[in-house]
Each structure stands twice: as C-alpha cells, then as structure tokens.
C-alpha cells in the first residue's frame, strides 16, 4: 500500500526544456526496475517547470529510490538541465484511489 512519497520540483534552464523533458521520459525505464517504487510520474507543471512524483510502501523503498539510478542520473545532469537544484519534499499519502479501467 502506498504510504509515503516524494515530490520533486524542477525548473529547466532556458533553452533546455526539450532536453529536460527527454531526460525525465528516459527515467521511466529506471523507475520500472526499482522494486520499492510503487508508482512513478514525471509531470509538466507549466512552461519550463517539471516534477517527479513517486510513491512507496515504506521508508526503505523511498531510501532506495533516493540513492538509486534515477537520483544518480539526476545528480549528474542537474546543473546542465536545471536552473536551480531539485527541490525534494518527502510527503505522506493520506488517501488515494485505485486505478480505474
């Protein structure tokens, strides 16, 4: 069950929006390989503004994600793609709905 999550806010450097979007889309395959990551979303919040939202059952899953391949890739490319350091907020899931068919 989803109990906790992460909300990461990112602002692309001017002229790097397409590269930032491509980077975020490429991270999907990495998220699929993380056993502790229950759901992972790369989102566009507005012009040049992006986010990542993911959920976990427990702190071990969240910690594994924060030290995993996506975090390493983001750290390696953050200065190139983003105007400010990623803003990472740890969140608690209060309620959710199941996926509908």
N, C-alpha and C positions, 0 to 999 in steps of 0.2 A: 504494500500500500504506500502511496506517495505521502510522505510526512514532512519532508523538508525540500528546499530547492535553492537555486541560485538565480539571481537576476543580474546580468552583466550589461552595462550600458557602454556603447562605443560611439565615438564621433570620428568619421573619416576625415582625413586630410583633404583639403580642396584638391580636386582633380583625381583623387584616389577612390572615389565612390565605387566605380565598377570593380576595381581590384579588391576592395573591402568586401563587396557582395560575393565575388567569386571565391574569396578566401573562406567566408562563412559557409557558403554552399559546400565547399570541399570538406569541411569539418564534419559533415553529416556521416560520412563513412567511418570516421574515427569514433563518433558517438555510438554508432551501432555496435562497435566492438567493446564498449565499456559495459561490463556485466552489472555494475551498480547504478548505472544511469537508466532510469525508468522511461523518461520522456525527455527529448531534447528539441528545442526550437531555435532557429535563427530567424530573427524578425527585423523588419524595417519599421522604424518609429517615425520617420519623416525624412526630408531631404538631408542626406549625409549622416543620419542618425540611425544606429542599429542596436540590436540587443541579442542576447542569448538568454533563454530561459530553460532551465532543466530541473528535473525532479528526481528525488532519491528516497529510498525507504528508510535510510539511516545515515548517521554521520560517517560511517566507514565508506559508503558509496560516494558521498559528497567529497570526502577527503581524497579518495582515489581519483575522482574526476579533476579536482583542483591540482593534483600532481601528475596527471596523465598526459596523453599525447596532444589533446586539444590545447591544454594550458601551455605546454611546451611550444607548440606551433604559434600560439597567440603571442607568447613572450618573445619569440624570435622575430615576429613581423610587426609587432605593435608600433614601434617607432616609425617604421616605413609607411604603414597604412592609416594610423590613427593620430588625431591631433592632440589628444590627451590620453593619459594612462587609462586602461579599462577601469570602470567603476564597478566593483564586485560587491553585491549585497547578498548576505545569507538570509533566506526567508523561510518561514514556516507555512505549510499548506494547511489552511483552515477548513477548506471544503473543495470538492471537485465533482465533476460529473463524468460518468463513463462515456467512452466514445459511442456515438450513435451510428447505426447502419444507414 
